[in-house]
C-alpha cells in the first residue's frame, strides 16, 4: 500500500504539470484507429516503445491477431479498433499517451506498457477510469492493490520458486544475487529472497548494478562477489545490461570450472537478441525461460510472421519472441471479452470532468462497461499460441518453465519446472504427476569450463595463504597429539592420532586446501593456556582452526564451529583386573540354568547321532555297551578342545560335527567374554567405601557423576588425576590405601591407556555423556560441513578404524551403555537359533542315514514300507545293530 500511495502522489504531480494539446498524438493513430467509426467498434489503446525490437514485434503480432480473429469470427458484432501511441521508452511519454487515449481516444482498454513503473502508474489511471490495463511487465503485483491491471506475461515470482528448487536440488546452501538497480529490480528482490528462505538457502551477497553503470563499476561489484566463498550466482537484469555484465564476467575468469550461473527469464525470454560474443561468454550457464508448447498453429503463425517482418526493413531482429506470442493471445482474449459484453458497447465514455484542460486525476472520465469488461476478461479461457490461456488473480496462469543449458551457439533444454510437479525431465499431465526433488531430474548439464561435474557451490579464496591450524601442546596423551621441537634444527614435528585423522579428512576433500600446524606456544616456547584458550584464539581469528584432543562442548560452540566427532563418543570406567575372587561358583553365572541344560542336551544328542551313523561302519564306535556309551560322551565333550581321537568315516557324521564345532565356538566365546566381565566388575560392585578417579580438566568431575552413580560410587568420593602415571598409582593402591578402584575418562583417553596396559586393566562400563573430539573452525566456515562429510566417509570406509588400530594397538571390549548391570547372564533365548540349527541338522542327517540304511539292508521295497508304516524304524534299527554285535 505504501508503494501505491507513493505512485498516486507522483501521478498527481505529473498530471498537473502535463499540458497536452489535443492534436499531439493524432499522427500516431494507425489505420485501424482512423477508419470510419461504426456502431460496433470498440477502441483499444496500444502504448509501446515502437523504436525497440520488442515493441515492434508486439505491435506486429497485435495487428495480425486482430486480422486472424475476425477472419475466423466474421459473425461477431464487435470490432476492435487500435489507437497506437509511441512511448519512446519514457515513462512520462507513456503517461502522456495514456491520458490522451483516455480523454481524446475514448478507449475501453489499453495494452502495452513493458516497464513496471509505467504499468503501475497507468494502473492508477485504469482504476480511476474503470479501464482494464493489459501490461507486459513481469513485476509481481497484487490484484487487490491494482484491480484493473492485468499481467499478460508470467509472474516473475514463479520463476524464483523454480530457481530455488534448482539450487536446492544441487545441495547448494548459499547463493549470490546480481540484479538491475531499478524500481522493478528492487521490487522483485524480496520475492527472490523469500523463495530461497523457504528452501533454507542463504543469500551470501547482493549486488545492484545500475543500467548506466560503467564497466569499472561493474568490475567493482564482481570484485565484491569474488571476496565471498559462494560460486553460485543468480542474475536478474535486462538483456542490454546482462550482455555487458557477462562479457566482463568472462574476462574476469568467473565463467570457469567451479562456478554456476543461473539467468532469469528477463534475459532468457529475449535470448535471440543477444550478440554472438555475449552468447559465447555464457557457455555453461543455466537459463530459465517461459515454456510455450510446440503446435501446428504456432508453427504456421511463426512462418507467416516472418514473411511479414522481412518486408519491414525497420525490424532488425527477425525472430519472434515470447512477448509477441502473449500479445497475440491477449488480443484474442480481449476480443472475446468485448463480444461477450455485447454489441451495445458505447463508443465514448461518460465525461465526469472538464476534460484534459483540467488534467486533474479526479476529473478523468469513467468507462461505463469497464467493470463488466474486466470480469468477462478474467473468465476467458482458451487454447492459444502460448498454450492454455487464462488470467488468474490478475496474472497470466503459468504453464511451465524451461530449464536451459547454454552450450555452443544456442541453448539446450535439460528439464522443466511446474508448481505441481517440480523439476522434471519431461512435462507430465495432471494425471501423471511425478515430483522431481534432485539433480537427477535434469538431463546432463555442461557447466562453465566445459565440465560435467556439478560445482560444489563454494571455493576457498585464500589467495595462496595457508590455513593456520592451532595445536595444543599440553596433552598428557601423546598418542592423541604430540608436539616435538628439535633443538638443533628448531623444527617442530606434530604427530598423533588426531593429526593423522585431520590429514586424512583434508585429503578426502574434493578440492585442495593448504594448511600448516602452529603449536599453541609463546615466543619462549611455553604453553599459552588451556584448550578453552586455544578455541577462543580461533574465535579471535588468530588461527583458522584447531586440531587435537578437543572435546565438543556447548560453551565452546557458542564462538567456534565443530565438525562431527572423529572419535567414539562418551565416557568410560577403567579398573584393575582382580587377582582373586571370593565367589567359588562364579564360573556358572555366565549361563542361566536353562542354557546349561540345553547345552548338555545338545552334547548328548550330537554324540548319539554321530554314534548311530558311525557304528555300522566304524570299529572305533563298536564294542561293549559301556564302551559305546563312553565313546558317545567322550566324543561330544572332546570337541570343545578339538581333542577327539576317533576318525569319522561317514560324510554325514562329519557334517554334523562341523555344525556342532561352529556352535561350540560361539558358545565358548560368549561364555569367556561374559565371565571376564563378571570377574572384573565383581570387586567394585561388592565394595561400599570405594573411590573413583577422573581426568582433571577445566570442567571438573561433574560430567563423570552419572557413570559413577550407576556403579554405586558417591559424588563426594571423586578424586582428580592428570596423567597416566597417576592413574596407575591410584589404581594400584586401591581405595583402602588412599587410591581409587576405578578411573572415569573419555573413551579416546581410555583407548590410549588400555593400549599401553591391556593385561592389567579393563574398561568395565561406558556412558554416552560427552560428544567426543571434533576439529575446530571459525564460526560460519564453509569447511565445517565439507570436513564433516569427509569424516563420515572415512568412518564408513573403515579408515578411521585403521588409524585407531595403528595408534592404539587394536580394539577392546566395549560393554553395554547401561552400566547398572555391566554383565548380564546369557539366557536360552539368546542362543535358541543355534540350538535350532543343531537340532534340525541332526534330524535331517539321521533321516538321510535311515533311508540309505533301509534301502541297503532290505531288497524288497514293500517290506521297507511295512516297517515304516508301523512307526518304529528306529526300534528296528537298534534291534538289528545289537543283534549283529551279539552274533
Buried (B, 14 or more C-beta within 10 A) or exposed (E): EEEBEEBBEBBBEBBEEBEBEEEBBEEBBBEBBEEEEEEBBBBBBBBBBBEBBBBBBBBBBBBBBBEBBBEEEEEBEBBBBBBBBBBBBBBBBBBBBBBBBBBBBBBBBBBBBBBBBBBBBBBBBBBBBBBBBBBBBBBBBBBEBBBBBBBBBBBBBBBBBBBBBBBBBBEBBBBBBBBBBBBBBEBBBEBBBEBBEEBEBEBBBBBBBEEEBEEEEBBEBBEEBEEBBBBBBBBBBBBBBBBBBBBBBBEBEBBBEBBBBBBBBBBBBBBBBBEEEBBBBBBBBBBBBBBBEEBEEBEEBBEEBEEEBEEEEEBEBEBBBBBBBBBBBBBBBBBBBBBBBEEEBEBEBEEEBEEBEEBEBEBBBBBBBBBBBBEBBBEBBEEBBBBEBBBEEBBBBBBBBBBBBBBEEEBEBBBBBBEEBBBBBEBBEEEEEEEBEEBEBBEEBBBBBEBEEBBBBBBBEEEEEEBBBBBBBBBBBEBBBBBEEEEEEEEBEBBBBBBBBBBBBBEBBEEEBEBEBBBBBEEEEEBBEBBBBBBBBBBEEEBBBBBBBBBBBEEBBEEBBBBBBBBBBBBBBBBBBEEEEEEEEEEEBBBBEEBEEBBEEBBEBBBBBBBBBBBBEBEBBBEEEEEBEEBBEBBBEBBBEEEBEBEBBBEBBEBBBEBBEEBBEEBEEBBEBBBBBBBBBBBBBEBEEBBBBBBBBEBEBEBBBBBBBBBBBBEEBBBEBEEBEBBBBBBEBBBEEEBBBBBBBBBBBBBBBBBBBBEEBBBBBBBBBBBBBBBBBBEEBBBBBBBBBBBBBBBEEEBBEEBBEEBBBEEBEEBEBEBEEBBBBBEBEBBEEBBEBBBEBBEEBBEEBBEEBBEEEBEEEEEBEEBBEEEEBEEBBEEEBEEEEEE
